[in-house]
């Protein structure tokens, strides 16, 4: 398999049953990740000042 970035040959590394395709030429690592996250709650300046004043 060839690297999607530089077309060099990828090496496959395995650790505890998980595999990663890695390119030693450019540093590409084809590791599957989950980019989903929980939505963050943001505090308004009004709420922050009220919290600061102890209201």
C-alpha positions in Angstrom: 0.0 0.0 0.0 1.3 3.5 -0.8 1.2 6.6 1.3 -1.7 9.0 0.4 0.6 12.0 1.1 3.9 11.1 -0.6 3.3 7.8 -2.3 6.1 6.0 -0.4 5.5 2.4 0.8 3.6 2.2 4.1 4.6 0.0 7.0 2.1 -1.8 9.1 2.6 -1.8 12.9 0.4 -3.9 15.2 0.0 -3.5 19.0 -2.4 -5.5 21.1 -4.6 -6.3 18.0 -4.7 -2.8 16.7 -3.0 -1.9 13.4 -1.7 1.4 12.0 -0.3 2.2 8.6 2.7 4.4 8.9 4.9 6.2 6.4 8.5 6.6 7.5 9.2 9.1 4.8 6.7 11.9 5.7 5.3 10.8 9.1 1.8 9.9 7.9 0.0 7.6 10.4 -3.3 6.1 9.3 -4.8 5.7 12.7 -8.6 5.7 12.9 -9.8 8.3 15.4 -13.2 9.5 16.5 -13.4 13.3 16.2 -16.9 13.6 17.8 -17.2 15.4 21.0 -19.8 16.6 23.4 -20.9 20.2 22.8 -19.3 22.6 25.3 -21.5 25.0 27.3 -20.3 28.5 27.1 -20.7 31.1 29.9 -21.7 34.6 28.8 -19.8 37.6 30.2 -23.0 38.6 32.1 -23.2 35.2 33.8 -19.4 35.2 34.5 -19.6 38.6 36.2 -22.7 37.6 38.2 -20.9 34.5 39.4 -17.8 36.6 40.3 -20.0 39.0 42.3 -21.7 36.0 44.0 -25.1 36.6 42.6 
